[in-house]
Amino acid sequence: MSTTTTRGVASPAPAKASKARPRRGLKASSTFNFWLFTGPFLIGLVIFVFVPIGWSIWLSFFEARFTVTPSDFVGLDNYKAILTDTDFLNSLVTFTVFAAFIVPATWALSLGLALLVNRLRFMRAFARSVFFLPTAVSYVAASLIWKMSIFNGVRFGLANTVIGWFGIENIAWLSDPSPPWYWMVIVTVRLWLQSGFYMILFIAALQNIPRELYEAASIDGAKPGWQTFRFITLPQLRATSTAVILLLLVAAYQAFDEFFNLLPKATWGQPPLVELYKMALGENQNYGEGSAGAVVLTLLICVVTLFQGKIMGFGRGEESK
């Protein structure tokens, strides 16, 4: 071993650092861990999502009554039947109008809550928890609370008690289709259940906006409030707003639980999924037409989603905007 001297004192020369050799089993171990953790989810995805979708598409081309293993091929007859079904077409039209209302209402409410909570200087975490908690409530439980306690139609119900203070007569919220007061019940329960989740998404987006943009706007003379919200906050929330609107559109067309529990015997205002439920799991159990309707509804959701994403520039880079 060679030595070096410093002021007459001998010291060993530093040894050359040897290159670290990668462990031979590291790559194999990482691959094994990946499949170990993702494998069960992928298997569940295939069994409970992909296989039912494929089976539903296959059933839509067969005469399938009271059986899920049919043998009579009918081609596009089920699609012709579902596209000429008045109840199904009316449900699509009704819920297109419903989506046109509930989507912007939920977007505006969740964004307003996010702006309010994000400006709090104390108890911010508590406020987030309060508004987010309804997300953990099931649609069935919330629907029963709305139906039996808040909008039960008797004078002891919460809604009728409040309007009674102003001299307004009791309203049968769910039992009378004219005027359609039941939409008030449906819309309020959906707003209560959904707004907290999308509020969290907007809060995360708001916290990612650089503070320098607001400082620069203040130097340029922009007034805090509407001007900064319109020209800084809202454009910075473009990507999040697009994602929220797309999720709300899909959720609107997939509405089922609250309608099924709030209006179990009514024939007005039923969503497409309820009509498909009656068709496939009702007295006739026509799985062929029900599957065809499910495929049509899925294609409609895809078309509306792609159209909305195209309008709002979902997936485009910043340089192409």
DAVEN-V623706 format. One record per run of one state. SS is the DSSP state (hx for helix, st for strand, lp for the rest). FROM is the first residue (numbers start at 1). LEN is the number of residues. Records with the same first field share a line. If there is no record, write none. Layout:
BEGIN
SS->FROM-LEN, FROM-LEN
END
This chain:
BEGIN
lp->1-2, 7-2, 13-13, 60-2, 63-2, 66-7, 74-3, 84-2, 119-5, 137-2, 151-7, 165-17, 208-3, 220-6, 237-1, 254-3, 263-9, 282-4, 313-5, 321-1
st->3-4, 9-4, 62-1, 65-1, 73-1, 286-1
hx->26-34, 77-7, 86-33, 124-13, 139-12, 158-7, 182-26, 211-9, 226-11, 238-16, 257-6, 272-10, 287-26, 318-3
END
